[in-house]
Amino acid sequence: MDNQKISPQLNKLIKKYSYIKDTEGMSPAKVYKLVGENENLYLKMMDSRYKGTTYDVEREKDMMLWLKGKLPVPEVLYFEQYGGWNFLLMSEVDGTMFYEEYKTYENPKKIIELYVECIKLFQSIDISDCPFNNNTDNRLTELDYLMNNNLADMDCENWEEDTPFKEPDELYDFLKANKPREELVFSHGDLGDSNILVRDNKISGFIDLGRSGKADKWYDIAFCVRSIRHDIGEEKYVRLFFDLLDVQPDWEKIKYYILLDELF
């Protein structure tokens, strides 16, 4: 497993599984699909440089435990800290990745309907006792740590084509100076077509929940808009998204949250 040192306890749990390294995600985490005779599991690991950030799998573990019974999320099977790394072993969520299920995009309207359902599901969760905060101040504090420790995505080549900045520090200064007023709801934090699973044209689960928690209601909406534009590319489906949500788009907030994600 890439010469990764794992504990005897974890090795005992996974030794009967073969593994496939996940190469899809942009996260700095290492993710492996563990293929067994009767079931598949997932092992996610993150080094200690990211401890306390939304990349830390310990936070994701705590988030999934809090969400159990509220949303279809992986089951936490095992967690440990070993050799400067955090290890999270979890169940496989039933279903097919959203982008795999709809990669031909023969029914864009169904895709929009499912994005709307995702937003409504997350925003329906009661946050009165939610201990996880992912609001703008927390995001910027984390970003400051990542930038100061050379852990942020400082490569402007990875940014959206319409991002009006050329340097990371310039973008960071803009984000600090233009923080929007927030209306907090429960948020996935990275809601896109690789983190939603579907079965029989219905949502069957959510993964990659490290950024989940209390955030502005436009945070997840902004990510959906970005995904719709990337995957379908027709602005009429963005309009349909807002029609089905029954809200008027707040374009300033949407642009802000897309920009906020550039350095992560």
Secondary structure, DSSP 8 states (H G I E B T S, - for coil): -TT----HHHHHHHTT-EEEE--S--SSSEEEEEE-SS-EEEEEEEEGGGTTSTT-HHHHHHHHHHHBTTB----EEEEEEETTEEEEEEE--SSEEHHHHTTT-S-HHHHHHHHHHHHHHHHTS--TT---B--HHHHHHHHHHHHHTT-S---GGGS-TT---SSHHHHHHHHHHT-----EEEE-SS-STTSEEEETTEEEEE---TT-EEEEHHHHHHHHHHHHHHHT--HHHHHHHHHHHT----HHHHHHHHHHGGG-
